[in-house]
Amino acid sequence: MKDLGEADVIVNIKLVKESNGEVTLTQSQYVEKVLSRFGYSDYESVSTLYDASVVLRKNKRIMKDQLRYSQIIGSLMYFS
């Protein structure tokens, strides 16, 4: 077995060691990777308001790209 030194990324979570010894966990590199994979890296972030009075209903239209949708949702499952 070989010692590779201190870990800097574990399961797509980056560990940033601060000068005071604290460790910060971030997934920004994973977010960038997923956005790039699905062609959304050029988009700007926006705040989205949540309206609790909106009632969701089942989509009766046929999903055109079910595989792509499933891949995106699968990738989002690893964000925390």
PDB file of N, CA, C and O in Angstrom:
ATOM      1  N   MET A   1       0.851  -1.168   0.000  1.00  0.00           N
ATOM      2  CA  MET A   1       0.000   0.000   0.000  1.00  0.00           C
ATOM      3  C   MET A   1       0.900   1.236   0.000  1.00  0.00           C
ATOM      4  O   MET A   1       1.962   1.246   0.623  1.00  0.00           O
ATOM      5  N   LYS A   2       0.463   2.264  -0.700  1.00  0.00           N
ATOM      6  CA  LYS A   2       1.268   3.473  -0.859  1.00  0.00           C
ATOM      7  C   LYS A   2       0.573   4.654  -0.169  1.00  0.00           C
ATOM      8  O   LYS A   2      -0.637   4.832  -0.309  1.00  0.00           O
ATOM      9  N   ASP A   3       1.338   5.456   0.571  1.00  0.00           N
ATOM     10  CA  ASP A   3       0.795   6.650   1.214  1.00  0.00           C
ATOM     11  C   ASP A   3       0.729   7.770   0.181  1.00  0.00           C
ATOM     12  O   ASP A   3       1.756   8.198  -0.345  1.00  0.00           O
ATOM     13  N   LEU A   4      -0.478   8.240  -0.108  1.00  0.00           N
ATOM     14  CA  LEU A   4      -0.678   9.304  -1.090  1.00  0.00           C
ATOM     15  C   LEU A   4      -0.769  10.685  -0.442  1.00  0.00           C
ATOM     16  O   LEU A   4      -1.052  11.674  -1.119  1.00  0.00           O
ATOM     17  N   GLY A   5      -0.532  10.752   0.859  1.00  0.00           N
ATOM     18  CA  GLY A   5      -0.602  12.032   1.559  1.00  0.00           C
ATOM     19  C   GLY A   5      -2.019  12.337   2.026  1.00  0.00           C
ATOM     20  O   GLY A   5      -2.883  11.461   2.044  1.00  0.00           O
ATOM     21  N   GLU A   6      -2.242  13.584   2.401  1.00  0.00           N
ATOM     22  CA  GLU A   6      -3.566  13.989   2.882  1.00  0.00           C
ATOM     23  C   GLU A   6      -4.564  13.979   1.738  1.00  0.00           C
ATOM     24  O   GLU A   6      -4.246  14.362   0.612  1.00  0.00           O
ATOM     25  N   ALA A   7      -5.777  13.535   2.043  1.00  0.00           N
ATOM     26  CA  ALA A   7      -6.843  13.511   1.038  1.00  0.00           C
ATOM     27  C   ALA A   7      -7.318  14.926   0.777  1.00  0.00           C
ATOM     28  O   ALA A   7      -7.412  15.736   1.700  1.00  0.00           O
ATOM     29  N   ASP A   8      -7.620  15.229  -0.488  1.00  0.00           N
ATOM     30  CA  ASP A   8      -8.178  16.543  -0.808  1.00  0.00           C
ATOM     31  C   ASP A   8      -9.584  16.430  -1.390  1.00  0.00           C
ATOM     32  O   ASP A   8     -10.358  17.385  -1.321  1.00  0.00           O
ATOM     33  N   VAL A   9      -9.924  15.271  -1.963  1.00  0.00           N
ATOM     34  CA  VAL A   9     -11.286  15.034  -2.462  1.00  0.00           C
ATOM     35  C   VAL A   9     -11.678  13.609  -2.098  1.00  0.00           C
ATOM     36  O   VAL A   9     -10.948  12.661  -2.390  1.00  0.00           O
ATOM     37  N   ILE A  10     -12.838  13.463  -1.456  1.00  0.00           N
ATOM     38  CA  ILE A  10     -13.377  12.147  -1.102  1.00  0.00           C
ATOM     39  C   ILE A  10     -14.828  12.109  -1.540  1.00  0.00           C
ATOM     40  O   ILE A  10     -15.626  12.939  -1.103  1.00  0.00           O
ATOM     41  N   VAL A  11     -15.182  11.172  -2.387  1.00  0.00           N
ATOM     42  CA  VAL A  11     -16.534  10.978  -2.900  1.00  0.00           C
ATOM     43  C   VAL A  11     -17.118  12.305  -3.403  1.00  0.00           C
ATOM     44  O   VAL A  11     -18.227  12.684  -3.027  1.00  0.00           O
ATOM     45  N   ASN A  12     -16.374  12.993  -4.242  1.00  0.00           N
ATOM     46  CA  ASN A  12     -16.766  14.273  -4.838  1.00  0.00           C
ATOM     47  C   ASN A  12     -16.990  15.392  -3.822  1.00  0.00           C
ATOM     48  O   ASN A  12     -17.655  16.381  -4.129  1.00  0.00           O
ATOM     49  N   ILE A  13     -16.451  15.247  -2.640  1.00  0.00           N
ATOM     50  CA  ILE A  13     -16.498  16.308  -1.632  1.00  0.00           C
ATOM     51  C   ILE A  13     -15.062  16.781  -1.412  1.00  0.00           C
ATOM     52  O   ILE A  13     -14.199  16.004  -1.005  1.00  0.00           O
ATOM     53  N   LYS A  14     -14.818  18.056  -1.682  1.00  0.00           N
ATOM     54  CA  LYS A  14     -13.472  18.619  -1.537  1.00  0.00           C
ATOM     55  C   LYS A  14     -13.254  19.052  -0.092  1.00  0.00           C
ATOM     56  O   LYS A  14     -14.110  19.693   0.518  1.00  0.00           O
ATOM     57  N   LEU A  15     -12.097  18.690   0.439  1.00  0.00           N
ATOM     58  CA  LEU A  15     -11.715  19.076   1.794  1.00  0.00           C
ATOM     59  C   LEU A  15     -10.712  20.217   1.703  1.00  0.00           C
ATOM     60  O   LEU A  15      -9.656  20.074   1.087  1.00  0.00           O
ATOM     61  N   VAL A  16     -11.040  21.346   2.313  1.00  0.00           N
ATOM     62  CA  VAL A  16     -10.152  22.507   2.309  1.00  0.00           C
ATOM     63  C   VAL A  16      -9.701  22.746   3.744  1.00  0.00           C
ATOM     64  O   VAL A  16     -10.509  23.080   4.611  1.00  0.00           O
ATOM     65  N   LYS A  17      -8.405  22.573   3.988  1.00  0.00           N
ATOM     66  CA  LYS A  17      -7.863  22.766   5.333  1.00  0.00           C
ATOM     67  C   LYS A  17      -7.475  24.224   5.513  1.00  0.00           C
ATOM     68  O   LYS A  17      -6.663  24.761   4.760  1.00  0.00           O
ATOM     69  N   GLU A  18      -8.065  24.857   6.519  1.00  0.00           N
ATOM     70  CA  GLU A  18      -7.799  26.262   6.820  1.00  0.00           C
ATOM     71  C   GLU A  18      -6.510  26.370   7.642  1.00  0.00           C
ATOM     72  O   GLU A  18      -6.033  25.378   8.192  1.00  0.00           O
ATOM     73  N   SER A  19      -5.959  27.572   7.718  1.00  0.00           N
ATOM     74  CA  SER A  19      -4.707  27.784   8.461  1.00  0.00           C
ATOM     75  C   SER A  19      -4.874  27.530   9.958  1.00  0.00           C
ATOM     76  O   SER A  19      -3.905  27.195  10.639  1.00  0.00           O
ATOM     77  N   ASN A  20      -6.099  27.686  10.476  1.00  0.00           N
ATOM     78  CA  ASN A  20      -6.335  27.461  11.904  1.00  0.00           C
ATOM     79  C   ASN A  20      -6.649  25.988  12.215  1.00  0.00           C
ATOM     80  O   ASN A  20      -6.977  25.652  13.353  1.00  0.00           O
ATOM     81  N   GLY A  21      -6.548  25.115  11.208  1.00  0.00           N
ATOM     82  CA  GLY A  21      -6.760  23.689  11.423  1.00  0.00           C
ATOM     83  C   GLY A  21      -8.163  23.208  11.091  1.00  0.00           C
ATOM     84  O   GLY A  21      -8.401  22.003  11.005  1.00  0.00           O
ATOM     85  N   GLU A  22      -9.088  24.132  10.904  1.00  0.00           N
ATOM     86  CA  GLU A  22     -10.457  23.740  10.552  1.00  0.00           C
ATOM     87  C   GLU A  22     -10.500  23.204   9.133  1.00  0.00           C
ATOM     88  O   GLU A  22      -9.696  23.589   8.284  1.00  0.00           O
ATOM     89  N   VAL A  23     -11.449  22.311   8.884  1.00  0.00           N
ATOM     90  CA  VAL A  23     -11.617  21.730   7.560  1.00  0.00           C
ATOM     91  C   VAL A  23     -12.991  22.118   7.029  1.00  0.00           C
ATOM     92  O   VAL A  23     -14.004  21.946   7.706  1.00  0.00           O
ATOM     93  N   THR A  24     -13.011  22.646   5.803  1.00  0.00           N
ATOM     94  CA  THR A  24     -14.267  23.025   5.150  1.00  0.00           C
ATOM     95  C   THR A  24     -14.556  22.000   4.061  1.00  0.00           C
ATOM     96  O   THR A  24     -13.664  21.627   3.299  1.00  0.00           O
ATOM     97  N   LEU A  25     -15.808  21.545   3.992  1.00  0.00           N
ATOM     98  CA  LEU A  25     -16.233  20.614   2.959  1.00  0.00           C
ATOM     99  C   LEU A  25     -17.017  21.378   1.903  1.00  0.00           C
ATOM    100  O   LEU A  25     -17.895  22.172   2.241  1.00  0.00           O
ATOM    101  N   THR A  26     -16.711  21.148   0.626  1.00  0.00           N
ATOM    102  CA  THR A  26     -17.408  21.848  -0.447  1.00  0.00           C
ATOM    103  C   THR A  26     -17.634  20.898  -1.621  1.00  0.00           C
ATOM    104  O   THR A  26     -16.838  19.990  -1.857  1.00  0.00           O
ATOM    105  N   GLN A  27     -18.720  21.117  -2.348  1.00  0.00           N
ATOM    106  CA  GLN A  27     -19.015  20.322  -3.525  1.00  0.00           C
ATOM    107  C   GLN A  27     -19.032  21.189  -4.784  1.00  0.00           C
ATOM    108  O   GLN A  27     -19.610  20.795  -5.797  1.00  0.00           O
ATOM    109  N   SER A  28     -18.410  22.355  -4.732  1.00  0.00           N
ATOM    110  CA  SER A  28     -18.455  23.269  -5.866  1.00  0.00           C
ATOM    111  C   SER A  28     -17.848  22.657  -7.124  1.00  0.00           C
ATOM    112  O   SER A  28     -18.358  22.888  -8.220  1.00  0.00           O
ATOM    113  N   GLN A  29     -16.767  21.878  -6.995  1.00  0.00           N
ATOM    114  CA  GLN A  29     -16.168  21.259  -8.171  1.00  0.00           C
ATOM    115  C   GLN A  29     -17.107  20.218  -8.770  1.00  0.00           C
ATOM    116  O   GLN A  29     -17.135  20.041  -9.988  1.00  0.00           O
ATOM    117  N   TYR A  30     -17.881  19.523  -7.922  1.00  0.00           N
ATOM    118  CA  TYR A  30     -18.845  18.536  -8.424  1.00  0.00           C
ATOM    119  C   TYR A  30     -20.003  19.242  -9.130  1.00  0.00           C
ATOM    120  O   TYR A  30     -20.482  18.774 -10.163  1.00  0.00           O
ATOM    121  N   VAL A  31     -20.446  20.358  -8.576  1.00  0.00           N
ATOM    122  CA  VAL A  31     -21.518  21.138  -9.200  1.00  0.00           C
ATOM    123  C   VAL A  31     -21.077  21.593 -10.587  1.00  0.00           C
ATOM    124  O   VAL A  31     -21.830  21.462 -11.551  1.00  0.00           O
ATOM    125  N   GLU A  32     -19.859  22.127 -10.693  1.00  0.00           N
ATOM    126  CA  GLU A  32     -19.335  22.570 -11.987  1.00  0.00           C
ATOM    127  C   GLU A  32     -19.245  21.407 -12.975  1.00  0.00           C
ATOM    128  O   GLU A  32     -19.559  21.567 -14.155  1.00  0.00           O
ATOM    129  N   LYS A  33     -18.821  20.252 -12.501  1.00  0.00           N
ATOM    130  CA  LYS A  33     -18.692  19.066 -13.347  1.00  0.00           C
ATOM    131  C   LYS A  33     -20.058  18.627 -13.894  1.00  0.00           C
ATOM    132  O   LYS A  33     -20.177  18.309 -15.078  1.00  0.00           O
ATOM    133  N   VAL A  34     -21.080  18.608 -13.042  1.00  0.00           N
ATOM    134  CA  VAL A  34     -22.428  18.203 -13.464  1.00  0.00           C
ATOM    135  C   VAL A  34     -23.014  19.233 -14.426  1.00  0.00           C
ATOM    136  O   VAL A  34     -23.604  18.861 -15.441  1.00  0.00           O
ATOM    137  N   LEU A  35     -22.860  20.522 -14.120  1.00  0.00           N
ATOM    138  CA  LEU A  35     -23.366  21.563 -15.017  1.00  0.00           C
ATOM    139  C   LEU A  35     -22.716  21.473 -16.391  1.00  0.00           C
ATOM    140  O   LEU A  35     -23.390  21.617 -17.411  1.00  0.00           O
ATOM    141  N   SER A  36     -21.421  21.238 -16.418  1.00  0.00           N
ATOM    142  CA  SER A  36     -20.711  21.109 -17.683  1.00  0.00           C
ATOM    143  C   SER A  36     -21.165  19.865 -18.448  1.00  0.00           C
ATOM    144  O   SER A  36     -21.352  19.915 -19.663  1.00  0.00           O
ATOM    145  N   ARG A  37     -21.337  18.772 -17.750  1.00  0.00           N
ATOM    146  CA  ARG A  37     -21.755  17.501 -18.381  1.00  0.00           C
ATOM    147  C   ARG A  37     -23.073  17.636 -19.123  1.00  0.00           C
ATOM    148  O   ARG A  37     -23.244  17.061 -20.198  1.00  0.00           O
ATOM    149  N   PHE A  38     -24.007  18.396 -18.554  1.00  0.00           N
ATOM    150  CA  PHE A  38     -25.332  18.532 -19.153  1.00  0.00           C
ATOM    151  C   PHE A  38     -25.516  19.827 -19.938  1.00  0.00           C
ATOM    152  O   PHE A  38     -26.629  20.144 -20.356  1.00  0.00           O
ATOM    153  N   GLY A  39     -24.430  20.578 -20.141  1.00  0.00           N
ATOM    154  CA  GLY A  39     -24.473  21.763 -20.982  1.00  0.00           C
ATOM    155  C   GLY A  39     -25.077  22.995 -20.337  1.00  0.00           C
ATOM    156  O   GLY A  39     -25.625  23.851 -21.032  1.00  0.00           O
ATOM    157  N   TYR A  40     -24.986  23.101 -19.010  1.00  0.00           N
ATOM    158  CA  TYR A  40     -25.548  24.252 -18.305  1.00  0.00           C
ATOM    159  C   TYR A  40     -24.488  25.119 -17.634  1.00  0.00           C
ATOM    160  O   TYR A  40     -24.825  25.926 -16.768  1.00  0.00           O
ATOM    161  N   SER A  41     -23.227  24.978 -18.006  1.00  0.00           N
ATOM    162  CA  SER A  41     -22.165  25.711 -17.318  1.00  0.00           C
ATOM    163  C   SER A  41     -22.154  27.208 -17.615  1.00  0.00           C
ATOM    164  O   SER A  41     -21.537  27.969 -16.869  1.00  0.00           O
ATOM    165  N   ASP A  42     -22.815  27.651 -18.679  1.00  0.00           N
ATOM    166  CA  ASP A  42     -22.832  29.070 -19.025  1.00  0.00           C
ATOM    167  C   ASP A  42     -24.004  29.831 -18.396  1.00  0.00           C
ATOM    168  O   ASP A  42     -24.135  31.035 -18.614  1.00  0.00           O
ATOM    169  N   TYR A  43     -24.848  29.161 -17.628  1.00  0.00           N
ATOM    170  CA  TYR A  43     -26.011  29.792 -17.026  1.00  0.00           C
ATOM    171  C   TYR A  43     -25.634  30.525 -15.747  1.00  0.00           C
ATOM    172  O   TYR A  43     -24.696  30.130 -15.053  1.00  0.00           O
ATOM    173  N   GLU A  44     -26.359  31.587 -15.435  1.00  0.00           N
ATOM    174  CA  GLU A  44     -26.157  32.336 -14.198  1.00  0.00           C
ATOM    175  C   GLU A  44     -27.106  31.809 -13.131  1.00  0.00           C
ATOM    176  O   GLU A  44     -28.200  31.347 -13.457  1.00  0.00           O
ATOM    177  N   SER A  45     -26.712  31.869 -11.871  1.00  0.00           N
ATOM    178  CA  SER A  45     -27.584  31.419 -10.788  1.00  0.00           C
ATOM    179  C   SER A  45     -28.644  32.485 -10.484  1.00  0.00           C
ATOM    180  O   SER A  45     -28.404  33.680 -10.659  1.00  0.00           O
ATOM    181  N   VAL A  46     -29.808  32.039 -10.030  1.00  0.00           N
ATOM    182  CA  VAL A  46     -30.894  32.937  -9.668  1.00  0.00           C
ATOM    183  C   VAL A  46     -31.563  32.412  -8.399  1.00  0.00           C
ATOM    184  O   VAL A  46     -31.502  31.219  -8.101  1.00  0.00           O
ATOM    185  N   SER A  47     -32.187  33.298  -7.671  1.00  0.00           N
ATOM    186  CA  SER A  47     -32.976  32.896  -6.510  1.00  0.00           C
ATOM    187  C   SER A  47     -34.357  32.485  -6.995  1.00  0.00           C
ATOM    188  O   SER A  47     -34.931  33.121  -7.880  1.00  0.00           O
ATOM    189  N   THR A  48     -34.882  31.427  -6.415  1.00  0.00           N
ATOM    190  CA  THR A  48     -36.201  30.939  -6.793  1.00  0.00           C
ATOM    191  C   THR A  48     -37.081  30.947  -5.554  1.00  0.00           C
ATOM    192  O   THR A  48     -36.760  30.318  -4.546  1.00  0.00           O
ATOM    193  N   LEU A  49     -38.185  31.660  -5.638  1.00  0.00           N
ATOM    194  CA  LEU A  49     -39.109  31.713  -4.518  1.00  0.00           C
ATOM    195  C   LEU A  49     -39.979  30.464  -4.494  1.00  0.00           C
ATOM    196  O   LEU A  49     -40.262  29.878  -5.539  1.00  0.00           O
ATOM    197  N   TYR A  50     -40.395  30.065  -3.323  1.00  0.00           N
ATOM    198  CA  TYR A  50     -41.245  28.893  -3.153  1.00  0.00           C
ATOM    199  C   TYR A  50     -42.631  29.357  -2.746  1.00  0.00           C
ATOM    200  O   TYR A  50     -42.788  30.066  -1.752  1.00  0.00           O
ATOM    201  N   ASP A  51     -43.631  28.960  -3.509  1.00  0.00           N
ATOM    202  CA  ASP A  51     -45.018  29.310  -3.207  1.00  0.00           C
ATOM    203  C   ASP A  51     -45.723  28.055  -2.698  1.00  0.00           C
ATOM    204  O   ASP A  51     -46.052  27.164  -3.481  1.00  0.00           O
ATOM    205  N   ALA A  52     -45.955  27.986  -1.388  1.00  0.00           N
ATOM    206  CA  ALA A  52     -46.561  26.803  -0.766  1.00  0.00           C
ATOM    207  C   ALA A  52     -48.017  26.602  -1.162  1.00  0.00           C
ATOM    208  O   ALA A  52     -48.568  25.524  -0.938  1.00  0.00           O
ATOM    209  N   SER A  53     -48.658  27.622  -1.751  1.00  0.00           N
ATOM    210  CA  SER A  53     -50.068  27.482  -2.127  1.00  0.00           C
ATOM    211  C   SER A  53     -50.245  26.764  -3.464  1.00  0.00           C
ATOM    212  O   SER A  53     -51.363  26.388  -3.815  1.00  0.00           O
ATOM    213  N   VAL A  54     -49.165  26.570  -4.209  1.00  0.00           N
ATOM    214  CA  VAL A  54     -49.252  25.893  -5.501  1.00  0.00           C
ATOM    215  C   VAL A  54     -49.406  24.390  -5.275  1.00  0.00           C
ATOM    216  O   VAL A  54     -48.624  23.769  -4.556  1.00  0.00           O
ATOM    217  N   VAL A  55     -50.430  23.826  -5.903  1.00  0.00           N
ATOM    218  CA  VAL A  55     -50.686  22.393  -5.793  1.00  0.00           C
ATOM    219  C   VAL A  55     -50.118  21.713  -7.037  1.00  0.00           C
ATOM    220  O   VAL A  55     -50.490  22.051  -8.161  1.00  0.00           O
ATOM    221  N   LEU A  56     -49.220  20.760  -6.831  1.00  0.00           N
ATOM    222  CA  LEU A  56     -48.632  20.040  -7.948  1.00  0.00           C
ATOM    223  C   LEU A  56     -49.574  18.931  -8.410  1.00  0.00           C
ATOM    224  O   LEU A  56     -50.268  18.309  -7.605  1.00  0.00           O
ATOM    225  N   ARG A  57     -49.583  18.701  -9.703  1.00  0.00           N
ATOM    226  CA  ARG A  57     -50.401  17.612 -10.243  1.00  0.00           C
ATOM    227  C   ARG A  57     -49.552  16.773 -11.178  1.00  0.00           C
ATOM    228  O   ARG A  57     -48.503  17.217 -11.645  1.00  0.00           O
ATOM    229  N   LYS A  58     -50.005  15.573 -11.447  1.00  0.00           N
ATOM    230  CA  LYS A  58     -49.252  14.645 -12.275  1.00  0.00           C
ATOM    231  C   LYS A  58     -49.153  15.162 -13.705  1.00  0.00           C
ATOM    232  O   LYS A  58     -50.128  15.671 -14.258  1.00  0.00           O
ATOM    233  N   ASN A  59     -47.976  15.031 -14.295  1.00  0.00           N
ATOM    234  CA  ASN A  59     -47.743  15.437 -15.670  1.00  0.00           C
ATOM    235  C   ASN A  59     -48.366  14.400 -16.591  1.00  0.00           C
ATOM    236  O   ASN A  59     -48.013  13.223 -16.523  1.00  0.00           O
ATOM    237  N   LYS A  60     -49.287  14.821 -17.452  1.00  0.00           N
ATOM    238  CA  LYS A  60     -49.959  13.891 -18.360  1.00  0.00           C
ATOM    239  C   LYS A  60     -49.338  13.896 -19.748  1.00  0.00           C
ATOM    240  O   LYS A  60     -49.759  13.144 -20.627  1.00  0.00           O
ATOM    241  N   ARG A  61     -48.338  14.744 -19.943  1.00  0.00           N
ATOM    242  CA  ARG A  61     -47.653  14.776 -21.232  1.00  0.00           C
ATOM    243  C   ARG A  61     -46.577  13.705 -21.263  1.00  0.00           C
ATOM    244  O   ARG A  61     -46.081  13.281 -20.219  1.00  0.00           O
ATOM    245  N   ILE A  62     -46.224  13.276 -22.450  1.00  0.00           N
ATOM    246  CA  ILE A  62     -45.169  12.288 -22.605  1.00  0.00           C
ATOM    247  C   ILE A  62     -43.817  12.979 -22.463  1.00  0.00           C
ATOM    248  O   ILE A  62     -43.559  14.002 -23.097  1.00  0.00           O
ATOM    249  N   MET A  63     -42.972  12.413 -21.634  1.00  0.00           N
ATOM    250  CA  MET A  63     -41.641  12.970 -21.433  1.00  0.00           C
ATOM    251  C   MET A  63     -40.806  12.688 -22.674  1.00  0.00           C
ATOM    252  O   MET A  63     -40.666  11.536 -23.085  1.00  0.00           O
ATOM    253  N   LYS A  64     -40.247  13.748 -23.275  1.00  0.00           N
ATOM    254  CA  LYS A  64     -39.480  13.600 -24.507  1.00  0.00           C
ATOM    255  C   LYS A  64     -38.098  13.008 -24.266  1.00  0.00           C
ATOM    256  O   LYS A  64     -37.611  12.229 -25.085  1.00  0.00           O
ATOM    257  N   ASP A  65     -37.468  13.360 -23.173  1.00  0.00           N
ATOM    258  CA  ASP A  65     -36.109  12.921 -22.937  1.00  0.00           C
ATOM    259  C   ASP A  65     -35.980  12.343 -21.530  1.00  0.00           C
ATOM    260  O   ASP A  65     -35.299  12.909 -20.675  1.00  0.00           O
ATOM    261  N   GLN A  66     -36.634  11.219 -21.304  1.00  0.00           N
ATOM    262  CA  GLN A  66     -36.668  10.601 -19.982  1.00  0.00           C
ATOM    263  C   GLN A  66     -35.273  10.186 -19.504  1.00  0.00           C
ATOM    264  O   GLN A  66     -34.961  10.320 -18.321  1.00  0.00           O
ATOM    265  N   LEU A  67     -34.438   9.687 -20.407  1.00  0.00           N
ATOM    266  CA  LEU A  67     -33.096   9.253 -20.019  1.00  0.00           C
ATOM    267  C   LEU A  67     -32.265  10.431 -19.513  1.00  0.00           C
ATOM    268  O   LEU A  67     -31.621  10.331 -18.469  1.00  0.00           O
ATOM    269  N   ARG A  68     -32.275  11.550 -20.249  1.00  0.00           N
ATOM    270  CA  ARG A  68     -31.510  12.733 -19.832  1.00  0.00           C
ATOM    271  C   ARG A  68     -32.013  13.247 -18.478  1.00  0.00           C
ATOM    272  O   ARG A  68     -31.215  13.585 -17.604  1.00  0.00           O
ATOM    273  N   TYR A  69     -33.330  13.303 -18.309  1.00  0.00           N
ATOM    274  CA  TYR A  69     -33.923  13.746 -17.051  1.00  0.00           C
ATOM    275  C   TYR A  69     -33.461  12.839 -15.907  1.00  0.00           C
ATOM    276  O   TYR A  69     -33.081  13.324 -14.841  1.00  0.00           O
ATOM    277  N   SER A  70     -33.494  11.527 -16.130  1.00  0.00           N
ATOM    278  CA  SER A  70     -33.079  10.571 -15.104  1.00  0.00           C
ATOM    279  C   SER A  70     -31.612  10.743 -14.753  1.00  0.00           C
ATOM    280  O   SER A  70     -31.237  10.633 -13.586  1.00  0.00           O
ATOM    281  N   GLN A  71     -30.772  11.014 -15.755  1.00  0.00           N
ATOM    282  CA  GLN A  71     -29.345  11.215 -15.503  1.00  0.00           C
ATOM    283  C   GLN A  71     -29.100  12.472 -14.674  1.00  0.00           C
ATOM    284  O   GLN A  71     -28.275  12.463 -13.760  1.00  0.00           O
ATOM    285  N   ILE A  72     -29.812  13.552 -14.990  1.00  0.00           N
ATOM    286  CA  ILE A  72     -29.656  14.801 -14.229  1.00  0.00           C
ATOM    287  C   ILE A  72     -30.101  14.598 -12.786  1.00  0.00           C
ATOM    288  O   ILE A  72     -29.389  14.988 -11.861  1.00  0.00           O
ATOM    289  N   ILE A  73     -31.269  13.993 -12.581  1.00  0.00           N
ATOM    290  CA  ILE A  73     -31.774  13.755 -11.224  1.00  0.00           C
ATOM    291  C   ILE A  73     -30.821  12.834 -10.459  1.00  0.00           C
ATOM    292  O   ILE A  73     -30.569  13.048  -9.273  1.00  0.00           O
ATOM    293  N   GLY A  74     -30.295  11.815 -11.132  1.00  0.00           N
ATOM    294  CA  GLY A  74     -29.335  10.917 -10.499  1.00  0.00           C
ATOM    295  C   GLY A  74     -28.090  11.653 -10.038  1.00  0.00           C
ATOM    296  O   GLY A  74     -27.558  11.362  -8.967  1.00  0.00           O
ATOM    297  N   SER A  75     -27.619  12.608 -10.840  1.00  0.00           N
ATOM    298  CA  SER A  75     -26.450  13.394 -10.460  1.00  0.00           C
ATOM    299  C   SER A  75     -26.748  14.312  -9.282  1.00  0.00           C
ATOM    300  O   SER A  75     -25.884  14.530  -8.433  1.00  0.00           O
ATOM    301  N   LEU A  76     -27.955  14.847  -9.223  1.00  0.00           N
ATOM    302  CA  LEU A  76     -28.329  15.767  -8.146  1.00  0.00           C
ATOM    303  C   LEU A  76     -28.471  15.065  -6.805  1.00  0.00           C
ATOM    304  O   LEU A  76     -28.415  15.715  -5.761  1.00  0.00           O
ATOM    305  N   MET A  77     -28.653  13.754  -6.816  1.00  0.00           N
ATOM    306  CA  MET A  77     -28.818  13.017  -5.571  1.00  0.00           C
ATOM    307  C   MET A  77     -27.577  13.096  -4.673  1.00  0.00           C
ATOM    308  O   MET A  77     -27.675  12.876  -3.465  1.00  0.00           O
ATOM    309  N   TYR A  78     -26.417  13.409  -5.252  1.00  0.00           N
ATOM    310  CA  TYR A  78     -25.187  13.440  -4.485  1.00  0.00           C
ATOM    311  C   TYR A  78     -24.856  14.813  -3.928  1.00  0.00           C
ATOM    312  O   TYR A  78     -23.849  14.962  -3.236  1.00  0.00           O
ATOM    313  N   PHE A  79     -25.680  15.828  -4.211  1.00  0.00           N
ATOM    314  CA  PHE A  79     -25.486  17.141  -3.606  1.00  0.00           C
ATOM    315  C   PHE A  79     -26.041  17.112  -2.191  1.00  0.00           C
ATOM    316  O   PHE A  79     -27.049  16.458  -1.922  1.00  0.00           O
ATOM    317  N   SER A  80     -25.385  17.814  -1.302  1.00  0.00           N
ATOM    318  CA  SER A  80     -25.910  17.872   0.059  1.00  0.00           C
ATOM    319  C   SER A  80     -26.043  19.290   0.530  1.00  0.00           C
ATOM    320  O   SER A  80     -26.472  19.528   1.659  1.00  0.00           O
TER     321      SER A  80
END
